[in-house]
Amino acid sequence: MSQDTALDTPHLKAPGPARPFLELVEPVIESLGYTLLRIRMTGDDGQAVLQIMAENDEAGLRIEQCEEISRALSDVMDVENPIAGAYALEVSSPGVARPLTRPVDFERWAGYEAKVGLRDAIDGQRRFRGRVQGFADGEALIEVQLAGFDTPQVLGLAIQNIAEARLVPDEDAISDALKQQKKPKKGE
């Protein structure tokens, strides 16, 4: 399990048909020193595609790091053989529309715009778009404009009720944030 929180979010890291691969894939990625963000299993022209999204300490991955993860996962997949038939393995960095799959993501990307889809509606609404405000008490905090209110309201959305969350692409803002995260802190 990821070291950043005790809250379990497999429904966000490995939705639907990708869930069985979480216990196989995540330890391999973590043993290489990276963090798994999401696994997706899709079909393309009759061939399964296992999509792996991971990051390094700088919140991205270089092509060499994607290749390293791909080789390690291919070796494990060849031994374990969890997918019947042919499949493609795709390893990528999150990019600008990065998914928010862990509580730490809501902390790290506070202040940025996100779209959040819920499993169960709140007052008839399943989709929200607003500014990420952090994470507290098992809830992602999102500032949204709601009908009937003059000012934006901060909603606490239970992490277990979130079906999908991702940043709204703002390439300049995200690029600036990543540069700030790479800067050494005083005393380092």
Buried (B, 14 or more C-beta within 10 A) or exposed (E): EBEEBEBEBBBBBBBEBBBEBBEBBBEBBBEBEBBBBBBBBBEEEEEBBBBBBBBBEEBBBEEEBBEBBBEBBEEBBEEEEEBEEEBEBBBBBBEBBBBBBBBBBBBBBBEBBBBBEBEEEEEEEEEBEBBBBBBEEEBBBBBBEEEEEEEBEEBBBBBBBBBBBBBBEBEEBBEEBEEEEEEEEEEE
